[in-house]
Amino acid sequence: MQEKIVIAGGGLVGAMAAGFLAQRGFRVEVYERREDLRAHAISAGRSINLALANRGIYALEKLGLMERVSQLLIPMRGRMVHDVDGSCNLQPYGQRPEEVIYSVSRGALNGLLLDAAEASGNVDIFFEQELLDIDFDDKRARFRDHAADSEKHVPFDRFIGADGAGSRARTQLLNEVHREQPDSECREQIEPLDHQYKELEIPAGADGGFLLEREALHIWPRGGFMLIALPNLDGSFTVTLFLPAKANGSQPGFDALQTEAQVENFFRQYFPDAAALMPTLLEDFFRNPCGHLGTVRCTPWCYRDSAVLIGDAAHGIVPFHGQGMNCGFEDCVALDDCIGQTPGNWREIFRHYSGARIPNANAIADMALENYVEMRNSVRDPKFLLKKSIGFELETRFPDHFTPRYAMVMFHRLPYAEAQRKGEINRRILSELADGIDSLEQVDWDRARVLIEELLPNQ
């Protein structure tokens, strides 16, 4: 009998998971709390573009969708760093032409994944359906149908929670595990960041062209906070201000930006060149909400052979490494691989999947937090830039041994936990080689070889 799999959440990861399951012949029903984004615009202030990197590209290729997705992409070859005086410089992400990341529309990509899932003939998608609770013994989920103002009980053989960082499926699953095994390691860890974000916009020019360099992720680092901008196909840029929620001494915060004059003065002081390109700055600032940032960790991710978590429902991370979507897509690949390895044995499938993914999710959560400090502060530090140059040179001289951590995360599919481990070794090597020098020409390459052979014998 064809098994029925119910997915709570029709966002990027839920839609992709449905596509993989449909490929294997399962009957899939997706229940999404929001309206169909293919017929309704994404609400103002919600991120409308994301960074797609190799891990996500691999997943899309496995689904046979990358050719279609490629039409939605704008390559970003590096960080264009903007100083307060208006000067800027491009810091490439890598040394090879293919080492780029891509700006992609969240809505367009999500819509494409939903279309592909439906086109399989094995997937039905229902919108405005809010998950209320899950009966794991009877294998039924209860949803509130907001369109019909009624409730429904949906039977399932397997249940996948893909309902985002505020996941109700996660709460239900962890409560069930704790009820059945009160002495088991069962926990949910929510780590809010004391910074928030607000989305703004740089529109296209009068001729429809880009007002900033098109193929770059623009960043205005200011120490304790920053502004970034990602390009859109229509010539505009989605601009995001990341700032502490509360001001502290001379450090600004969102709570000190309550009037038009305060906002104008803030942007005039810290981001004058960006502000000059944002004619609707004040309107956008006071219309769009402040978004919250944080990290979600939990264990376990599965319950018996009946339910499992995936994407942000299992591991919400901050956006500063551009890996939230990519990590969720990699979850889909990992789950699909496990289904192929032990077909029909769902207890083993879920156990192997979560056992492999939890350490990697925790690793990228840590690295994403570290990358916030790098983006808002370190990119202006001469010593940081020197270490980056040394890292590129080590990669050229010792390609079988050394890969910069950023490249391991963004341009390779090395497990995140392994990238984190090797990245720590890289940090030690770069710190020693950069100590007491000011330029690449002063590096002791003989010492570099000894360190590489000793600490990174082979990649």
N, C-alpha and C positions, 0 to 999 in steps of 0.2 A: 504494500500500500504506500502511495506517495505521501511522504511526511509533510506536515504543514508547519512552517516556521513563521512565527509572528515577530516582527521587529517594531519596537517602540522608538520612533524617531525617523523622520525622512529627510534629515539634513545630509550633508556631504557623505558622512561615514555610513549612516543607515542606508542611503541610496546605493552606495557602492557595495555594501555587504549584500543587499538584495540582488544586485547584479551577479555577484560571484555565486550565490546560492542558486539563482535561476539557471546559471550555466551547468550546475550539477543536477538539475532536474527537480529540485524541491519546489513545492508550492509555497509561495511567500506572500504574506500580507504585511504591509507597512502602515502604521498608524502614526500620523504626524499631528502635533498639537496646533501648529499654525495653519494659516491658509496656504493654498497652493501658490508658491512664489512664481510659478510660471504665468499666473494670471493676476498676481498682485505684487506691487513693488515692495522691496525690502524696506522696513521701517527706517526712518531717518536716524542717523547716529550709529547704525549697526555696520560693522566692517563690510564694505562692498567689494574689496579686493584682497587677495591673499598671495602668499609667495609659494609657488610650486617648485619643488626640487626633485632630485633623482629618486627618492623613495616613493614619492607620489607618482612620478612619471612611470616607474616600473609597474605599479599597480594598475594604472590606466592602460598601459601596454598589454598587460595580461588580460584585461577585459576587452581588448581590441578597440579602444576608444581614443587612443592618443592622436591619431590623425585628425579626428574631429576637434579634439581639445586644442591642438596646436594652433587652430585658427583664432583662439581666444587669448593667446599669450603675447606678452611683451617681455623680451629678455631684459634683465637687469644685470649688467656686467660688474657692478661694484657699488660701493657706497660713495655718493657724492656728498662730501662733508662741507657744510656751509659755516663759516666763521661769522662772528657778530659784525665784522667790518665789511661783509659782503663777498669776501674772497672765498673760493671753493676749490677743492681738489678731489679727484676720483681715486678711491682706494679699491683696486680690483679685488674680486673675491678669490680669484685663482690665477694661475699662470697660463692655463690652456684655454683655447677658444670655447670649448664646450663647458667650461666651469662658470656657468651663469645660473641664476635663478630667474623665475618667471613670475611676473605680475599677472594674476588671472581674476576675473570677476567671480565673486562667490556665487551670485545668483545664476549667472550663465552656466557655470560648471555644475552647480547643483541641479539646475533644470536639465542639462544634458544627461546627467546620471539617472535622474528620474525617468526621462524619456527612454533611455536605453533599458532600464529595468522593466518598464511596461512593455517595450517592444519584444521582450523575450517571450511573452505569452504566459509566463509563470508567476508574474508579480501583479498584485492588486494593491493600489495605494489609496488610503482614506485620509482626508484632511479634516482639520478642526476636531481631532480626537485626542482628548487628554487622558493619559493613563492615571487611573485612580488606585488600583491595587492589583496584586497578582496572587492567585491561589495556586501554590506550587504543587499541592497534593492532587487537586482535581485538574491541574493544568488548564486554568482559565484565567484570562486577564479581563479586568473591568475597565471600561473606558467611558468617559463622558463625551457624547456626541454633541458638540456645541451648536452645530448647524440645525440639528433636529431637537435640541434641548431634551435629550434623553440619555439613558445609559444603556450599554450593551455589554454582554459577556461573550468573550471571544475565546474559543478553545484553541489549544496549540499542542504540538508535539515537542517543539523546542521554542524557547523565548530568548530574544536578543535585546538587551537594553542599549539603545544608541541615542538616548534622549538628553544628551548634553551634560555640562558640568553640574547643573542643578538636578541631576537625574533622580526621578522617583523610583525608577527600576533599581538603582543602586541601593537606595534606602530599603526597599522591600526585600531585596536579595540578602543584604547584610543582616537585617532583622530576622529573616528566616534561618540563616546559618547560625546566628547567635541563639535563637530559640531551640534549635535542634542540638547544637553543640556549644553550650554556654562556656565551656573551658577552652574552646578553640581560639586560635589567633584570628580574630575578626575585628577589623577596625576601619574607621573612616577618618582621614586626616585632612582638614581643610585649612590651608595656610593663606589667609588674605594678605595681599600686598598693600602697603599704606600709600600706594600711588593709584591714581585713576586715569582715565583717558577720555578725550572728547574729540569727535571727528569734525573736520572742517573740509574746505574744498578750494583748490586752485582750478578755476575753469579753463577751458581751452581758449586760445587767443581768438581775436576777431576773425582770422582766416581759418579757424578750426585746428590750428597747429598747437604744439606743445610749448608752453612758456618756460619750461625748464628742460634740461637734457632728458631725452625720452628714455634711454636705456640705462637707467640708474635708479637705485633706491636713494632718495635724497634724505639727508639727516642733518639736523641742526642741534648738535650736542652742546649742552650747557651745564655739565657737571652733574647736578642732582636731578635734572629733568631734560627733556628733549622734544623736538618736533620731527616727524618723519613724513615723507610723501611718496606714494606709489603711483605709477602711471596707469591710466585707463585708455582703452581703445579709442574713446571719443575725444582724446586730446586733453582731458582733464587729469588732475591728480587728486587722489584721496589723501588728505592731510590728517594726521593724528597727533594730538598733543598729549604727551605723557608727563604727569605732574603730581607731586605729593597732594594728598587730599587736604592737608592742613599746612598752612605756612608756619615756618619755624625760624624766628629771627630774620636774617636776611634772605632765607630760602623761601621763594614764593610757593603758594599753594592755591588750589581751586577755591578754598574758602575765602581767599582775599580778592577774588575776581567776581564781584557781585554787581558792579555797575559798568556801563559802557565806557566810562572814562578809565576805570581800572583796567579793563581789558585792552583798550587802546594803548594805554601807557605801558602795559606789560609787553605787548607785541612790539611796540616801538623800541623798547629797551633791549629785548632779547632776540627778536626775529624780524627786524625791519624789512629785509629783502623779501621774506615770505609774505609778510603782511601787505606789502605793496602789490602783490599778485592775487589777493583775496578780497574782491569787492563786496562779498557778502559775509565777511568775517564776523561782524557783530550779530547779524541775523542767525548765522549758523551756530555761533557760540551759545546764544541764549535759547535757541530752539532745540538743539541736540542735547541729549542727556549725558551725564557723566557715567561712563561705564566702569565697572569694578574689575579688578584684576586679582588673580589668586591661583594657587596650586591645589589640586585635589588628588589625594592618594588614597587607595583603599586596598584591602585584601580580606577575603579572596575575591576573585572576579567571577566565580561560577558557583552554582548550586547543583550538586549531584549531576545528573545527566539532562537536566531540564532547562537551565537558564545560564546565560553568560553576559558579561558586559563588554562593551567595545567603544573605542573612541573616547571623547571627553567624559562620557558616563563613567569610564574606568579610570581616567587619568587626565584631568584638566590641567593644562600648563599655561604659563604666561607666554605672550606672543613674540618674545624678543629673540628667538632663534628661528622664527619662521617655520616651526616644525609641528604645530598643532594638527593641521590638516594632514601633513605628510605622515606623521606618526599614526594617525587614525587610519589612513589608507594602508599603511604597513600592517596594522592590526588585521585588516580584511584579508591581506595576502597570507598572513600567518595562520589565521583561522581556516582559510581555504586549504592551505597546505596540510594542516592537521586533519581536516576532513578527508583529504586524499590519502593520508598515511594509514589511518585506522577507520575506514568507512563503516558507519553504523554504530561504532562504539563511542557514543557521545560522552560518556563519563571520561574516557581517556582523551577524546578530542579536546574537551573543555579543560581538562587538567594539564595537558601538554601545552595548549595555547596559553593559558594564564601563567603557567610556570615559566614559560619562555619570555613572555611579554612584560610581566611585572617589573623585573630588574631593569629592563630597558626603558620602560616608562618612567621609572624613578630617576634613571640617569639623565634622560633628556629634560626632565623637570628641573633638575639641578643645573644643567648646563644652560637652560633658557634663562634662569634667574641670573646666572653669572654673566650672560651676554647682555643683559640690561645695563650693567655697570660698564661693560666694554663700549656699548653703543653711545651711552649718554656722556661718557667721560674719557675712556681710554683712547678713543680714536684720535684725540688731539694731543696725546702724550708722545713726545719724540722717542722715548724709550720703548713704548708699545710699537710704534711704527718701525723702529730698528729691529725689534724681535720678529715682527712680521716679515721684514725683508730677509732676515737670517733664515727664517722658516722656509721661505720660498727657495732660497739658495740651497738649503739642506735637501729639499725635495728634488732639486735639479741634480745635485751631486750624488745623492744616495736614494734614488727613487724606489729601491726595493726595501728601504728601511724607514724612511721618514715621510709622513704625510701630515700637513697641518691639521689641527683638530677641527677647524671650521670645515675643511674639505672632507674630512672623514664623516662628518655629520651631514653635510649638504650634498656632496657629489659622489658619495659611495654608499653602499648598503651594509657596511660593517655594523654589527649590533651596537646600539647606543652605549651600552655598558662597556663594551670593549673600546669604543671611541673615547669614552670618558677616562678609562684606565690609561690608554696610550697617550691621551691628551695631557694627563698629569706628568707623565714621563717627558713629553715634549716641553712642558713648562719648565721642568728642572733643567733640561738641556739648554733651552733658550736663555734662561736666567743666568746660567754660568757663562755662556758664550758672550752675552751682552754686558756682563759686569765690567765696569771700568772703561768701556769704549764708547765712541760716539758715531761710528760709521761702519758700514759693511766691510770696507777695506781693511779694518783693524781686526777682523775676526781671526782667531787662531784656528785654521781649518784642520791642522793636525790634531789638535785637541778635540775638535768636532768629530773627527773620525773615531777617535778612541771612545768618546761618549756614545756615539751612535752604535758602535759595535758592542759596547758593554751593556747598554740599556735597551736598545731596540735591535736585537740581533737579526730579526727578519720580520717583515710584515706578513 
